Amino acid sequence: MVAAPAIVQDRRVAPQTARGPKRITLLGATGSIGRSTIDVVMEQRGRFSIETVAANSNAAKLAEIARTVGARLAVVADPGGYAVLKAELSGTGIVAEAGPAAVEAAAAAPADLVVAAIVGAAGLAPTLAAIRAGRDVALANKESLVSAGSLFIRWAREAGVHVLPVDSEHNAVFQTLEQRNAAEIEKIVLTASGGPFRDRNKWPLSALATARPADALKHPNWSMGPKVSIDSATMMNKGLEVIEAHHLFSVPPERLEVLVHAQSVVHGIVAYSDGSMIAQLSTPDMRVPIAYCLDWPDRQPTRANRLDLAALGALTFEKPDLERFPALRIARAALDLGDWATNILNAANEVAVSAYLGGAIGFLEIARVAEETLEVAAGRNWAEPDSVEAALALDAEGRRIAGSLIGQD
């Protein structure tokens, strides 16, 4: 059996609205999770107030969002975007700031909930800043756990904060995990759509070698940003989610299973020692897990489409093909090595995905670059990251190795 979950250990009542709307800081406001969060908040005006919005570089879009939600502060991580942000917000009363340090300060500022939706390792420092400051976090940045999982968990425990998983799979586990029976969990099942290349007949292994980014970005079920869409196509996304689940729920790797589920209706399953399996089902719409995190421990209506199981007719499941999608195997191998390895894997994958989107490498080379980066790094005696600086240094080394393998050094 497994230990109790590391982060979601109780059902403490979430901040109530008696003193006003729940105050939200939204990191990654211009991305797909950010947009879905705004959609949920706009449905529930009066219950929530997005007071701070932050983004990496799209200053004009960030300013538009800040005006729409009535934010008090807008922060762009790219200092070069400050002039645009300030000009766009002139006369609104919304404060404009810029730079990575400003994003970290915004993440740590008083709020009832920080929605951490910055994509990639760029989200690590601000998410950890929120944790250290004692802010509850709705976590959509899986790289925070992949890059420094043990550090993240330790700091969250020390700060006494709640980390509410936004990823549909982890959110499903969160919803179905019976706290009183946590010690009786036999396994946790994360589902995967299989992405755009699931059909072996349409996309045999030989065809994957020449798959274009336009093909890989066509996810059959979900609307996501480019990075996450490519990760879904390679199934690296699911490998990273296995690492994330290991840290979130204190589950040993061998008790974490992945099944390909084409319909993307069953998002996660918890299996118990009495033979019961409890699953969470919903349409593939990120507003469902986001709303659950914003309202936790309560539930509120959303505009998400309701499931019609009779119309759906059937749900199918199959084991992932590790020959076609080796990224899942590689991610598990990194998890066995430790946090230093999952950090470097994540960095290498980000470099490889960027190179693929830019036309520098082929689709199958994404996983190859990630695996070869790990092999090169394994020749050194790495310490586990025990600070943000150490985690970022590992990330930089992973990027350097991956870049040299691609020929971008």
Order of alpha helices (4+ residues) and beta strands (2+ residues): beta-alpha-beta-alpha-beta-alpha-beta-alpha-beta-alpha-beta-alpha-beta-alpha-beta-alpha-alpha-alpha-alpha-beta-beta-beta-alpha-alpha-alpha-alpha-alpha-alpha
